[in-house]
Amino acid sequence: MRFVLKAVFWFGLVLLFLPEDALHKTQTTEPDVVDNGAVTSSVTANDVVARVARLCSEKPAICERAADALSTIELDTEQGARLALDLLLRSASDESRPSKD
């Protein structure tokens, strides 16, 4: 269950950094249309980084807690990935063995 929650969290985080136009993009036949979604996304990401930096300078305890939480999430995700890889490797080795039937 924790893995699912973590996967949803990281998927949501990725969606935050996608340009808004990429989610609702329609096909256009005009060759001169300029896509400003990437520029808007970059500006938004820079604003987020600036706000986080300002928050960390004003309240360093919050950033320390966030760093600890992210470290824990990283370790848990790594352990989950290792567990999944181990299960996949076991499954692959069980399938490669001939059955005794």
C-alpha positions, 0 to 999 in steps of 0.5 A: 500500500505504501508503494502505491501511495508513493507512486501516486505522489511521484506521478503527481509531482511529475504532472506538476512540471508538465506544461499545461498545454501538453495535457489539453493539446489539440491538433492545429494545422497552422505552422506558425503557432508558437507553443508557450507551454514550455516557457510558462512551465519554466517560469512557473518552476523558477517561481516555485524554486524561488518561493522554496528558497525564500521559505528555507531562508525564513524557516530553516526548520521546515526545510530540515524536516522536508529534507529528512522526509525526502531522504526517508522517501528516497530510501523507502523507494529504493528498497521497494525497487530492490524488492520488485527487482528481486521478485521479478528475477525470482519469477524469471528464474522460476519460469526458465526452469523446466517443470517436473511434470 
